[in-house]
């Protein structure tokens, strides 16, 4: 077998490579040493992409209003009044219509689901998410603002509850992080908040660490592989964090690095004062990229 690190290329007979203690395997690729694995992991982290569809796009308010009128849920005059009231309230269109008493919350949810071409749930028992379906950490779920409510390993299906409007950027990041087919279902704001509060509050099944550099993260990946805690790695870059998900052990692991720091190190730059401060604070501050407000 030949070492998967291109710069090394060391070759050993397969029978020797498969012996315990002779090399490490990550993503079905064989590395002759921990050093080679760390070097490859560092390259993967430097090249980690932002998933396609993770760029936030504006919501089409006029389309929602037109759909509500088409379904005869509101009149054109009511829509004009709601749009005028938005200037003072700052609410989203749907929330303004509900506040006016012109639209029932369930009808709003149904219409938003139709607009997003997805399903919806009237209610979800928060007890369903206490154990953290999907094996994601509370850090990731809180940052994305979408909550796994059912994971089927046999079919590879992960059902998630989302606040409306459908958070397509967060879903794109989630799909890049997990080896599941992600099925989103809309829920109202109160349900979304209750699920976020409850997710993973049972004894944690996901190990989460915050690395202070790309080198630190690569070392943590190699250590996890060497200890038999990981066989697959998936790095994903988003607004404020580089997330690395490790799978293949008894429990999933997540390693997190501040994106600004990771970008500077990948380009061979010295961290700025602000990046150094972010590195210092990373173990005692909450995520800087939080889910957007969910009021419609």
Secondary structure, 3 states (H helix, E strand, C coil): CECCCCCCCCECCHHHHCCCCCCEEECCEEECCHHHHHHHHHHHHHCCCCCCCCCCCCCCHHHHHHHHHHCCCCCHHHHHHHHHHHHHHCCCHHHHHHHHCCCCHHHHHHHHHHHHCCEECCCCCHHHHCCCHHHCCHHHHHHHCEEEEEEECCCCEEEEEEECCCCHHHHHHHHHHCCCEEEEEEECHHHHHHHHHHCCCCCCCCEEEECCCHHHHHHHHHHHHHCCCEEEEEEEECCCEEEEEEEECCCCEEEEEEHHHHHHHHCCCCCCHHHHHHHHHCCCCCCCCCCCCCCC
